[in-house]
Amino acid sequence: MATVELRHVWKKYGEVQAVCDLSLTCRDGEFLCLLGPSGCGKSSTMRMVAGLEKITSGDLLIDARRMNDVPARDRDIAMVFENYALYPHLNVHDNIAMPLVARRLARSEIDRRVHEVAEILSIVPLLPRRIRKLSGGQKQRVGIGRAIVREPRLFIMDEPISHLEARLRADMRTELKRLHRRLGVTTLYVTHDQLEAVALADRIAVMHEGKLQQVGAAAELFDQPANEFVAGFIGSPPMNMLGFHTASLEGEDLLLEGTGPAVRIAAVAARLHATLPRGPLTLGIRPIDIELRPPDSDVTILGRVLLRERLGDHDRFLINCASESLVVEAPPDGSEMAGDAIGLYFPPSRVHLFEGSTGCSLFGRDSRTP
Amino acid sequence: MTTRNLTLGANVRNLAVEVAPAVIAVARRLGTVALYLAVLIYLIFCLAPLLFMVLASLKSDVEIFDPKALFSFTPTLVNYQEVLTGSTGAAQAAASYMGASTGPRALLASAVVTIISTALAIIFGSAAAYGLARYPFRGSRDLAFFILSTRMAPPIAFVLPMFLVFKALNLLDTYFVLIIVYTGMNMSFVVWLLRGFFQEIPIELEQSALLDGYGRLDVFRKIALPLAKPGIIAAAIFSAIFAWNEFLFAAILTADHVRTLPVAITGFSTSMGIRWGAFMATAAVGIIPIFILTVLLQRHLVRGLTFGAVK
């Protein structure tokens, strides 16, 4: 088990900055997900921790010891790869045994531990099989087996289940969580799939364009996104974003004006943690948080239903407000049909406000404190 | 008018649809027959000399030139006896003229030179190929091209300079000189073939082994080499064939002390005429080791040569 700390870590490939000034701590026994779109620097970060890439500048500490110049083989880290990276010329047993063979353990001890791991992953019948004959899910179990057999102090998993089909992916997700509970080993997990991150992680670190955007538990990222990127990236369907030119306070109310109709959010001044900027702003609200009301009642904005999708336990509306389209998810009991005028109410506690130029949230926590 | 044209067009099209499959099937079968015929002609072209050689090696010198005895003759092993045991038997007079027995010694010389030079080419070549594939450094591509360029000039251009160099080093007519020349000449082929193989191995496999606790050398030995096995076998077979068959350098750089099979064969071309029987028997014996090697490793050879082409 280990604590991993990155201090002002940079990774440059020539002129390209893959990771910019990343500072991040993974606590002992924690399951930390690095989440972000492809090319955001999350894999580079993992590979630097694993020792497969050189760190351009900054420090990597594992258990408070600086590891920048320690070769990969001496870091005591096990990695599970996206493409499994199993040795095709060996059978399942020998694949799992490889890390133990490297440690020159006795044959009987190796067999014992390989069997133990195979039992945990229920792949005992596969042990004599050739790698080529395995399905994707079985291959990844073997990959995980090879990682856990040596009882490392840190696991790194780089999109381990993104090549699997949807059903299997869900099963493996549960299994990974169970394994982590059982073994309690610190785990760094890279994924671009927020569902995976939310389901598995104790905390999630969201990255974008090489920069860390926000670290926190899933609920925290969902309820208090530090900036517009996190707000838009976490949650499905994504948060609705409405652009405005200016904002002003009228008592406790926030008044937003743009090209369309003005929007008034009542009694939110207390949530502001900074003074209102002069420039443009973005108002964000999640589809699930918008309330649909009759147009003549107390509403935030008026719109017209473009589309209504019935999804079973809820309905999804596409609603046109002035020039913008909003997605709303509501209980399936309303009678509104496409073409109907409708009122939308934004509960003040559920709206998000972002500075237009920087994207930083004006409500809640500052994005720059980790 | 337009409607009529349209229906006519449709009829023609229907007809075409009905006729087409039968025509295509016949054409396809004809194509297959033609293909097999072409392959057969090519096989005869390739194998007839081989057959002629084997037949001639089983005849007496008189029968070889008798057209009536092309297929009907009394087989004799006297040629093989002479080549393999060195006992000259019936051809005593001619053989004594040639000096010491050539067959067994030539076989031994060829085997020594071929095995050692192939082993060296594979050992050094695979290491060089791995380095070029996995550790790009400034100028590594140029270096790879330079290695390839050693094969671009015709070998005969090198013979004289090499002769002078090895003469100065006092290495002429030794095993060492042929081994070093063949190793060098096979190196470029081995490096280029294996470089491709090593590049095709997913880098994650090696990284995974690094994380598993293996050093660079172990990764090379336990991961890269086994995975490049088809390539190594293909490279080894081609190196061995080259060394086994090479004539030019062997003829120039060695003389009496080391005499490989291709050079020894020419010994049967004497001032008293060409001794075809012994000539053919030696050639037949010379083919056997490579023939066996190729048949045994054929599976790997095909995989080795098509590797990378499909992916």
Chai-1 contact restraints between the chains, C-beta under 6 A:
chainA,res_idxA,chainB,res_idxB,connection_type,confidence,min_distance_angstrom,max_distance_angstrom,comment,restraint_id
A,L52,B,Q207,contact,1.0,0.0,6.0,A-B,restraint_1
A,A72,B,L210,contact,1.0,0.0,6.0,A-B,restraint_2
A,A72,B,L211,contact,1.0,0.0,6.0,A-B,restraint_3
A,R73,B,L210,contact,1.0,0.0,6.0,A-B,restraint_4
A,R73,B,G213,contact,1.0,0.0,6.0,A-B,restraint_5
A,M79,B,L211,contact,1.0,0.0,6.0,A-B,restraint_6
A,F81,B,E204,contact,1.0,0.0,6.0,A-B,restraint_7
A,N83,B,E204,contact,1.0,0.0,6.0,A-B,restraint_8
A,A85,B,E204,contact,1.0,0.0,6.0,A-B,restraint_9
A,A85,B,L205,contact,1.0,0.0,6.0,A-B,restraint_10
A,A85,B,S208,contact,1.0,0.0,6.0,A-B,restraint_11
A,H89,B,P226,contact,1.0,0.0,6.0,A-B,restraint_12
A,H89,B,L227,contact,1.0,0.0,6.0,A-B,restraint_13
A,M98,B,D212,contact,1.0,0.0,6.0,A-B,restraint_14
A,P99,B,D212,contact,1.0,0.0,6.0,A-B,restraint_15
A,P99,B,G213,contact,1.0,0.0,6.0,A-B,restraint_16
A,A102,B,D212,contact,1.0,0.0,6.0,A-B,restraint_17
A,A102,B,G213,contact,1.0,0.0,6.0,A-B,restraint_18
A,A102,B,Y214,contact,1.0,0.0,6.0,A-B,restraint_19
